[in-house]
C-alpha cells in the first residue's frame, strides 16, 4: 500500500509533538509519508529549529508544486492556526488537510473530529460530540456527550468537559481546565490553566480562576 505524502505547517514544539503522533500512527498501520515542515516566509530558523530531524521544505509556495500532499497546520495557538489555514486556502482551493488521531485515543462512533484536527494520546471523546475542523485535543483530554467544539479550538492537556458544553471557534483552553455541564465558552476565549467555567464566558474574553471570571471584569 502506498503512503500518503504529508507535510506539517509549523516548526515549533507543537509540530514536534504532531510529528510523533504521525510516527505512532505509522507504527500501528503505515499510512503517512512525513516529508517535512513548512513555515511562514518570514520565518527565521534558530539553532534549535527543525521538527525532530525533519527538513524545513520552504513556505506555503512549496505546495503549488506538490499538489498530492496533505497538510496539517501544527501550530498550537488557535488564532495563528486559523490565520494560516485561511491563508493556505486562499492560495490554493481544495487543499487536503489530514486529520490525525493517535492510536491510544478513544473516540466514540459518530464523534469523529473534523478535517485538519489532531487528537493526542489518552484523549477520550464520548457519544454525540461534534468536533470542528482544525481542532486540537491534547494529551488526556476528555469530552463527554453532546459537547460542541468549534473550528480551530485548542483543548490543552487534561481538559475535562462534561455533557453539553459548547466551546466556540478558536477558543484556547489551558491545561487542566474544566466546566460545568451546559456551559458555553465563547469564540476566541482564552481560559487559563486549571480554571473551572461554571457560567457562560462571553466571546473574546480572557478568563481564569475557580470559578472562572473574565479578567478585568
Buried (B, 14 or more C-beta within 10 A) or exposed (E): EEEBBBBBBBBBEBBBBBBBBBEBBBEEEEBBBBBBBBBBEEBEEEEEEBBBEBEBBBBBEBBEEEEEBBBBBBBBBBBBBBBBBEEBEEEBEEBBBBBBBBEBBEBBEEBBBBBBBBBBBBBBBBEBBBBBBBBBBBBBBBBBBBBBBBBBBBBBBBBBBBBBBBBBBBBBBBBBBBBBEEBBBBBBBBBBBBBBBBEEBBBBBBBBBEEBBBEEE
